[in-house]
Amino acid sequence: MGNEALAFGLVCGSGAATFVGALGVYLNGGKLDPAFLSASMGASAGVMIYVSFVEIFCAKAVDSFAESGSSDVEARRHATLLFFAGIVSTFALDKLAHLLMRRQGWSAEGGRATRRKNDLAPERRDDEQRSDAESLEVRDASGRKIEATERGKVGGHDEGLRKAGIITALAIGLHNFPEGLATYMATIGSSSTGIAVAVAIALHNIPEGLAVAVPVFYSSGSRAKGILWGVLSGLSEPLGGLFGHLVLKGTDMNPLAYGTLFALVGGMMTYISFAELLPNALYHDPSGHSATASCLLGMAVMAASLLLFEA
């Protein structure tokens, strides 16, 4: 298994998509088209779900354990246990990100397609500011709705908004780490699979970069600062890829190490798809038709690409 250079390139490319999203501060006050968000999130979920179950878990993880000397039954058992370990570990990272944000005095409830108010509001000095405020809504790709406040003046230097943007960057960076690992491992296993996963992750990194950049922009009046923090939120993805590389290098590319990482990554990608991408796709598409169709289309495209490259 090779493709190390391509794997790192794809990891860096998907992480850099937060920069593309952060550039949204120059467009329409920092808002993205809901139809685009719904379709891109749905398609990303479809690609990642199909890859997780069919390619990474059923093929790469199980085959790697079998290659390491395990029987067929043992290989499936080990892969299954580590698959769910990947789900649990990503769930723990997600909860840690939520805890980080709650400690800053604002609530964030990700992974649910809901219209309840999960407000991220700056600190107000009195009730009059509350009534005068004009709401600006941003929702990141992990399902967290962020409601910043624009008081009709960009350069307000609002400490609450500034803090919100930075904490959002840290939280998004935290849950981007397993995505970098997922992209790296998918590419190591198959270049075509890695490209598809990288594109899927890049698509949902776009609104994440925007979710970070907008609060910083509206608090400081500086688009450059907003874009900078948006970019920083994506840097953890190359770190995730580097982690995968170091683990494999430290084990001399042992099939057991491959099987372990493939199974863990399959679980991580499954959690990200069901807890983040699908709920967010449905949130921006109340009818559910576009999100569902995009998800199924993503699966079909991924299946077709795998069949074509195997032919």
C-alpha positions as CSV (number, residue, x, y, z in Angstrom):
1,M,0.0,0.0,0.0
2,G,1.5,3.3,-1.0
3,N,0.1,6.7,-2.1
4,E,1.6,8.5,0.9
5,A,2.3,11.7,-1.1
6,L,-1.2,11.7,-2.6
7,A,-2.7,11.0,0.8
8,F,-1.0,14.0,2.4
9,G,-1.9,16.2,-0.6
10,L,-5.6,15.2,-0.4
11,V,-5.6,15.7,3.4
12,C,-4.2,19.2,3.0
13,G,-6.6,20.0,0.2
14,S,-9.7,19.0,2.1
15,G,-8.5,20.9,5.1
16,A,-7.9,24.0,3.0
17,A,-11.6,24.0,2.1
18,T,-12.2,25.9,5.3
19,F,-10.3,28.8,3.6
20,V,-12.8,28.7,0.7
21,G,-15.7,28.9,3.2
22,A,-14.0,31.7,5.1
23,L,-14.0,33.7,1.9
24,G,-17.7,33.9,2.3
25,V,-17.3,37.0,4.4
26,Y,-17.0,38.8,1.1
27,L,-20.3,37.4,-0.2
28,N,-23.8,38.3,0.9
29,G,-22.9,39.2,4.4
30,G,-21.4,35.7,5.0
31,K,-24.3,33.5,4.1
32,L,-24.4,30.4,1.9
33,D,-27.3,29.2,-0.2
34,P,-29.3,26.6,1.9
35,A,-29.9,24.5,-1.2
36,F,-26.2,24.2,-1.8
37,L,-25.6,23.3,1.8
38,S,-28.3,20.6,1.8
39,A,-27.1,19.1,-1.5
40,S,-23.4,19.1,-0.6
41,M,-24.0,17.7,2.9
42,G,-26.3,15.0,1.6
43,A,-23.9,14.0,-1.2
44,S,-21.0,14.0,1.3
45,A,-22.9,11.8,3.7
46,G,-23.7,9.3,0.9
47,V,-20.1,9.0,-0.2
48,M,-18.8,8.6,3.3
49,I,-21.4,6.1,4.4
50,Y,-20.9,3.9,1.3
51,V,-17.1,4.1,1.6
52,S,-17.2,3.4,5.3
53,F,-19.3,0.2,5.1
54,V,-18.4,-1.3,1.7
55,E,-14.8,-0.3,1.1
56,I,-13.1,0.5,4.4
57,F,-14.8,-1.8,6.9
58,C,-16.0,-4.8,4.9
59,A,-13.0,-4.9,2.5
60,K,-9.9,-3.1,3.8
61,A,-10.2,-3.7,7.6
62,V,-11.3,-7.3,7.5
63,D,-8.8,-8.2,4.7
64,S,-6.0,-6.6,6.7
65,F,-6.8,-8.5,9.8
66,A,-7.0,-11.8,7.8
67,E,-3.6,-10.9,6.2
68,S,-2.1,-10.5,9.6
69,G,-2.9,-14.2,10.4
70,S,-6.4,-14.0,11.9
71,S,-9.1,-16.4,10.9
72,D,-12.0,-15.1,8.9
73,V,-14.2,-15.1,12.1
74,E,-11.5,-13.4,14.1
75,A,-10.9,-10.8,11.4
76,R,-14.6,-9.9,11.3
77,R,-14.8,-9.8,15.1
78,H,-11.7,-7.6,15.5
79,A,-12.9,-5.2,12.7
80,T,-16.4,-5.0,14.2
81,L,-15.1,-4.2,17.7
82,L,-12.7,-1.5,16.4
83,F,-15.4,-0.1,14.1
84,F,-17.6,0.7,17.1
85,A,-14.5,1.9,19.0
86,G,-14.1,4.5,16.2
87,I,-17.7,5.6,16.6
88,V,-17.3,5.9,20.4
89,S,-14.0,7.8,20.1
90,T,-15.4,10.3,17.6
91,F,-18.5,10.7,19.8
92,A,-16.2,11.5,22.7
93,L,-14.3,14.1,20.6
94,D,-17.7,15.7,19.6
95,K,-18.8,15.9,23.2
96,L,-15.4,17.4,24.2
97,A,-15.9,20.1,21.5
98,H,-19.4,20.8,22.9
99,L,-18.1,21.1,26.4
100,L,-15.4,23.5,25.3
101,M,-18.1,25.7,23.8
102,R,-20.5,25.5,26.7
103,R,-17.7,26.6,29.1
104,Q,-17.6,29.8,27.1
105,G,-21.1,30.6,28.0
106,W,-23.0,29.6,24.9
107,S,-24.9,26.4,24.0
108,A,-24.2,24.2,21.1
109,E,-26.3,21.2,20.3
110,G,-24.9,19.4,17.2
111,G,-26.1,16.3,15.4
112,R,-29.8,17.1,15.4
113,A,-31.9,18.4,12.6
114,T,-33.9,20.9,14.7
115,R,-35.2,24.4,14.5
116,R,-34.8,25.1,18.2
117,K,-32.7,28.1,19.1
118,N,-29.1,27.2,20.0
119,D,-28.1,30.8,20.3
120,L,-24.6,32.1,20.2
121,A,-25.2,35.7,21.3
122,P,-22.6,38.2,22.3
123,E,-22.6,39.6,25.9
124,R,-25.1,42.5,26.1
125,R,-24.9,45.4,28.5
126,D,-28.7,46.0,28.6
127,D,-32.0,44.9,27.2
128,E,-32.2,47.7,24.6
129,Q,-29.3,46.2,22.7
130,R,-31.1,43.0,22.5
131,S,-34.1,44.5,20.8
132,D,-32.0,46.6,18.4
133,A,-29.9,43.7,17.3
134,E,-30.2,42.3,13.8
135,S,-29.7,38.5,13.8
136,L,-27.2,36.9,11.4
137,E,-27.4,33.1,11.3
138,V,-24.6,30.8,10.5
139,R,-24.8,27.0,11.0
140,D,-21.7,24.9,10.9
141,A,-21.3,21.5,9.4
142,S,-21.5,19.7,12.8
143,G,-25.1,20.9,13.2
144,R,-24.5,23.8,15.5
145,K,-26.5,26.9,14.8
146,I,-24.6,30.1,15.5
147,E,-26.5,33.3,15.8
148,A,-24.2,36.2,15.8
149,T,-25.3,39.8,16.1
150,E,-24.8,42.6,13.6
151,R,-25.6,46.0,15.2
152,G,-25.5,47.8,11.9
153,K,-21.8,48.5,12.3
154,V,-19.1,46.1,11.4
155,G,-16.4,47.5,13.5
156,G,-18.1,47.0,16.9
157,H,-15.3,45.0,18.4
158,D,-17.8,42.8,20.2
159,E,-15.9,40.6,22.6
160,G,-18.7,38.0,22.7
161,L,-18.6,37.5,19.0
162,R,-14.8,37.4,18.9
163,K,-14.7,34.7,21.5
164,A,-17.4,32.8,19.8
165,G,-15.5,32.7,16.5
166,I,-12.3,31.5,18.2
167,I,-14.0,28.9,20.3
168,T,-15.8,27.7,17.2
169,A,-12.5,27.4,15.4
170,L,-11.1,25.3,18.2
171,A,-14.1,23.0,18.4
172,I,-14.2,22.5,14.6
173,G,-10.4,21.9,14.6
174,L,-11.0,19.2,17.3
175,H,-13.5,17.2,15.3
176,N,-11.6,17.7,12.0
177,F,-8.7,15.6,13.3
178,P,-10.4,12.2,12.7
179,E,-11.5,13.5,9.2
180,G,-7.8,14.0,8.3
181,L,-7.0,10.5,9.5
182,A,-10.0,9.2,7.5
183,T,-8.8,10.9,4.3
184,Y,-5.3,9.6,4.8
185,M,-6.2,6.0,5.4
186,A,-8.8,5.9,2.6
187,T,-6.2,7.1,0.2
188,I,-3.6,4.7,1.4
189,G,-6.1,1.9,0.8
190,S,-7.2,3.2,-2.6
191,S,-6.4,6.4,-4.5
192,S,-9.9,6.6,-6.0
193,T,-11.6,6.1,-2.6
194,G,-9.3,8.7,-1.1
195,I,-10.2,11.2,-3.7
196,A,-13.9,10.7,-3.2
197,V,-13.6,11.0,0.6
198,A,-11.4,14.1,0.3
199,V,-14.0,15.8,-1.9
200,A,-16.8,14.8,0.5
201,I,-14.9,16.2,3.5
202,A,-13.9,19.3,1.6
203,L,-17.6,20.1,0.7
204,H,-18.6,20.1,4.4
205,N,-15.5,22.0,5.4
206,I,-16.7,25.0,3.4
207,P,-19.6,26.0,5.8
208,E,-17.3,25.2,8.8
209,G,-14.8,27.8,7.6
210,L,-17.6,30.3,7.2
211,A,-19.0,29.5,10.7
212,V,-15.6,30.5,12.1
213,A,-14.9,33.5,10.0
214,V,-18.2,35.4,10.3
215,P,-18.3,35.9,14.1
216,V,-14.6,37.1,14.0
217,F,-15.3,39.4,11.1
218,Y,-18.4,41.0,12.7
219,S,-16.6,41.5,16.0
220,S,-13.3,42.9,14.6
221,G,-14.4,44.5,11.4
222,S,-11.5,42.7,9.7
223,R,-12.2,40.2,7.0
224,A,-8.5,39.1,7.1
225,K,-8.8,38.1,10.7
226,G,-12.0,36.1,10.0
227,I,-10.4,34.3,7.1
228,L,-7.3,33.6,9.2
229,W,-9.3,31.9,11.9
230,G,-11.3,30.0,9.3
231,V,-8.0,28.6,7.9
232,L,-6.7,27.7,11.3
233,S,-9.7,25.6,12.0
234,G,-8.7,23.3,9.1
235,L,-5.1,22.7,10.2
236,S,-6.0,19.8,12.4
237,E,-6.8,17.7,9.3
238,P,-3.1,17.5,8.2
239,L,-2.3,16.6,11.8
240,G,-4.7,13.7,11.6
241,G,-3.1,12.5,8.4
242,L,0.4,12.8,10.0
243,F,-0.8,10.8,13.0
244,G,-1.9,8.0,10.6
245,H,1.4,8.1,8.8
246,L,3.4,7.9,12.0
247,V,1.4,5.0,13.4
248,L,1.9,3.0,10.2
249,K,5.6,3.9,9.9
250,G,6.1,2.9,13.6
251,T,4.7,-0.5,13.0
252,D,6.6,-1.1,9.7
253,M,3.4,-1.2,7.7
254,N,2.2,-4.2,9.6
255,P,-1.2,-5.6,8.3
256,L,-2.5,-5.6,11.9
257,A,-1.9,-1.8,12.1
258,Y,-3.6,-1.3,8.8
259,G,-6.6,-3.3,10.0
260,T,-6.8,-1.4,13.2
261,L,-6.7,2.0,11.6
262,F,-9.1,1.1,8.8
263,A,-11.7,-0.3,11.2
264,L,-11.4,2.8,13.5
265,V,-11.6,5.1,10.6
266,G,-14.7,3.3,9.3
267,G,-16.4,4.0,12.6
268,M,-15.3,7.6,12.7
269,M,-16.6,8.3,9.2
270,T,-19.9,6.6,10.0
271,Y,-20.4,8.7,13.1
272,I,-19.5,11.9,11.2
273,S,-22.0,11.0,8.4
274,F,-25.0,10.1,10.7
275,A,-24.4,12.6,13.5
276,E,-23.3,15.6,11.5
277,L,-23.7,15.5,7.7
278,L,-27.2,14.1,7.4
279,P,-28.8,16.1,10.2
280,N,-27.3,19.3,8.7
281,A,-28.5,18.4,5.2
282,L,-32.0,17.8,6.5
283,Y,-31.9,21.1,8.5
284,H,-31.4,23.1,5.3
285,D,-34.0,21.1,3.4
286,P,-37.2,20.8,5.5
287,S,-38.9,18.8,2.9
288,G,-36.2,16.2,3.1
289,H,-36.3,15.4,-0.7
290,S,-33.1,17.2,-1.8
291,A,-31.1,15.8,1.1
292,T,-32.2,12.3,0.6
293,A,-31.7,12.4,-3.2
294,S,-28.3,13.9,-2.8
295,C,-27.3,11.2,-0.2
296,L,-28.4,8.4,-2.5
297,L,-26.7,10.0,-5.5
298,G,-23.5,10.3,-3.5
299,M,-23.7,6.5,-2.7
300,A,-24.4,5.7,-6.4
301,V,-21.5,7.8,-7.6
302,M,-19.1,6.2,-5.1
303,A,-20.3,2.7,-6.0
304,A,-19.8,3.4,-9.7
305,S,-16.4,4.8,-9.2
306,L,-15.3,1.8,-7.2
307,L,-16.6,-0.6,-9.8
308,L,-14.9,1.3,-12.7
309,F,-11.5,1.4,-11.0
310,E,-11.8,-2.4,-10.2
311,A,-12.8,-3.2,-13.8
